[in-house]
Each structure stands twice: as structure tokens, then as C-alpha cells.
Amino acid sequence: MKKIALIASNYPSKGVPVLIFVQQLVHQIVDMGYEVDVIAPQSITARIVRGAKLRPKHNIEQTDKGNSYHVYRPYYFTAGKTSNKTVKKFVKWNHRQAILSILTKLSPDVVYGHFWSSVTPVAGYCKKKNLPLFVACGEGDNALEEMVDAMSKEQIAELNSCMTGMISVSSENRRKCIKFGLISEDRIIVLPNCVNTDLFVPSQNPELRKKFGVNKDDFLITFVGSFVHRKGAKRLTDAIDKIQDRTIKTIFIGAPMPPDVEMPEGNSIVFKGRVEHDDIPQYLNASDLFVLPTLKEGCSNAIVEALVSGLPVVSSDGPFNDDILNERNSIRVNPMDIEQIATAIKKFKEDKEFYNSCKEYLMGYRTNYSIFGRARNIVNFIESKIK
């Protein structure tokens, strides 16, 4: 294997910090010496309807080490969550054509998709061309369930027959894909999301605390995620209101995602809004605790980034967190239970012995979650399945 075509629903560019983890993976694989072509279709409808800026259809990008790779962003039409069957059928066809307009010219050795929505349009083509097809299953919402519900048993079986392998970000996603009949267990490897451990490094950042008016004795909590019901930003502020402790301060990094918007509000907030991904480490390094009362994830990159930065975590007791959270680095709660969230925060704030033991444990946690190691494991898995 020398050349990989990687398909994604989006890809980062300047001012558009989306799917950063995909970019990090691409950079690591390119730096290993593989040739990678990224195909990330972009919606021309967004330009027509909302005036969104279109990005170049093709450009050459570089890793931090100066290695080059190609990014293709062909246009296609979208229609939101329309219920019109004819429109949905056209959008699906148009999306497939956009991807194939690039893929058919590349002659890759392997096709790799983030996520199932990126491989289903090309599954039949890959089978016909005898192209190994791999999927990164990191769905954290209801995308898997919605996809399966829209397919017949015959279509699911056909998709299964096209797949060479799957990289699952969690044991829970593996379980669901096997249950739905999308792929067999022997073609799956579980590799939780990892981060750039050169960027996310445990440190202290008193200057940022001063900038936001956070005192030395204040307890600063950071949240990273969209301001939507699933992520739970408002549930966090509700929990803090319940505690009624003025020394608890909060940072909310993220933005609303209409139409599902739940904005965090409260006197504890010292910062709320977007930041560049490369700036997130300084916010984590200024913080005492990371809280994400999310209802559902594939494997949360934000949680892993916090852990690797040495921050204990309060998050969901859902099975999607089983591979990354345990009793030594976190307190897991019912994410809909405001009382449980509040109690967990108070435990970390008031029980110094417990808090310090978690911090000490996290110092040895970092080595397991390096993006370089994950990239190497993915490449080794792909090559083993091809052989």
C-alpha cells in the first residue's frame, strides 16, 4: 500500500476548524511516507442560500514537517432534512457523483472513509474495481441508527460484502455495527481517538486565568463542544447554579448549531465562544476540571484532549465512554441528572486527596493516546487486511 484516498464529509481550512482529528490523522500518515488524497465534498447550496464562502476545489496542503498532500473539495447540492423522496434521491446521487468525479481519477491502493456516510456512496464502485474499502466508525449521534433504518436487509448485506475493514473509536460502536449487520467482528479493530501529544501537554497557565479575572483560589471548569442539547452545556450551568459557589468559574468553548440550540448562561462564565483548535491547550492548562455531560458520542476528542492535558473529567456513564474513562481519571454520571453533575463537581473541588490522585494517574495516561501511535496502528491494520 502506497496511496490512500481518504473521503470525509468535511475537512479543515483556515477559519473552518471542522474534523480536526481527521486532519491530524492525515498528517501523521503522510509523514510516514504514504501518499494521501483527501476528498471532502462541499455544499454549493450553502453558498446559494446562506452566502457561505466556497473553498478551493483543489489545493495542495502541507504537514508541520513540510510534506505535501492533495485536498479535493468537489461541489454538490444539499437539501437539509427534507422529507421529499425525490429530492433526497437526487442529493444522494449528486453526492456520490461528486466523490466519484475525483476518486475515478486517483488510482488509489485503498479507500478510507470518515464515516459510514462517506463510504456508502462508493461501496459498489470499490467492490467493482476490487479496491479495499475501510471505514472509520466514529459516529456519536444517531447517524448509524438512521442509516440502517433507511436500508433494506439486502442493502445492508451488500454493504457488508463491500467492506474490507473497520476502525471503531469505541467498543460500543463496534457492538452496534455487528448488531446491525454492517460488518463482521473479525474485520474490526477498536482504536479510541488520540491527540497530538506535542500540542496537548500538561502545564499551568496562570496568565489566562488572570486575563479572565480568575483568582488563584477559584475553581475553573472548561467545556468544549457545540451548544446543543446532546452535549449538555446548559446542564452544566444548571448544575453550577445548584452548587451556589461563587469561586467556581467556567469556560465554554464552542458555538450553537441551529436549530438544536441550548446556550450556557450564568454568572460563572468567564469566556464563551469559538477558539482555534491549536489554542485549546492553553485554556485546558488554565483549568482545574473538564466537564462534558454529553448524551452520546463515538469517542469524544474533547475528553481525550482534556485527559492528555492532565485534567480530570466529569462526563457520561454511557458505554461510549468505557474505553477512555475510569474511576481513576473521572467521575461518570447520568448526564441528564443535574444533581449528579453538581455532586461530581463538588467532589473534585472539595476532596483534594481524590483530585490529586486523579492528576497523578493522568501523568502516565498520555503515552496511550498519541495520534502517531494510532496512525501507525491504523496503517498496520489496513495492511494486514489487504494481505
MOSUL-V465154 format. One line per field, one symbol per residue. phi: phi as a letter, one per 30 degrees, with the letter a starting at -180 (. if undefined). psi: psi as a letter, one per 30 degrees, with the letter a starting at -180 (. if undefined). burial: I if it has 24 or more other C-alpha atoms within 12 Angstrom, else O. A space follows every 10 residues. Layout:
phi->???
psi->???
burial->???
This chain:
phi->.bbccccbda adbeibdche dddddedddd ddjdcbcccb ebdddddddc idddcedaac cbddcidcac bcbddaccbi cdcddddddd dddddddddd dcedcchddb cbccbedccd dcedddddch cebbbccbec ccdddddddd cdddddddde dddcabccda ddddeddddd idadddcbbc beebbdddcc beacbddddd ecicdeddcc ccbblddbed didddddddd dddhbdddcb cccladbedd bbddbldddc abldbdedce eddddcccac bbdddabdad dddddddddi cdbcaddddd cddbcbdcba bcbddccddd dddddddddc cdddeddddd dddcdeddbd dddddddddd ddddddd
psi->kfkkjkklfl kllkfiikhe feeeeeeeee ffglkkkkji kkkfeeeeef gkkklkfklk lklfggkllk kkilklklgb hkfjeeeeee eeeeeeeeef feefffhlfk kkkjbefffe fgeeeeeegh kkkkkjjgkg bgeeeeeeff kleeeeeeee ffkelkjkfl eeeeeeeeef gfllefgkkj jlklljffej kklkifeeee eggklefljk kkkjllilee egeeeeeeee eeehjffklk kjjallikfi kjkkklffkf kkallkeffe efeefflfkk kiikfkldjj eeeeeeefgg klkjalglff feffkaffgl kkljffjeee eeeeeeeeef ieeeeeeeee effgfeffhk feeeeeeeee eeeeee.
burial->IOIIIIIIII IIIOOOOIII IIIIIIIIII OOOIIIIIII IIIIOOOOOO OOOOIOIOOO IOOOOOOIII IIIIIIIIIO OOOOOOOOOO IIOIIIOIII OIIOOIOIII IIIIIIIIII IIIOIIIOOO IIIIIIIIII OOOIOOIIOO OOOOOIOOII IIIIIIIIII IIIIIIIIOI IIIIIOIIII IIIIIIIOII IIOOIOOIIO OIOIOOOIII IIIIIIIIII IIIIIIIIII IOIOOOIIII IIIIIIOOOO OIIIOIOIII IIOIOOIIOI IIIIIIIIII IIIIIIIIII IIIIIIIIII IIIIIIIIII IIIIIIOIII IIIIIIIIOI IIIIIIIIIO OOOOIIOIIO OIIOIIOIII IIIIIIIIIO IIOOOOO
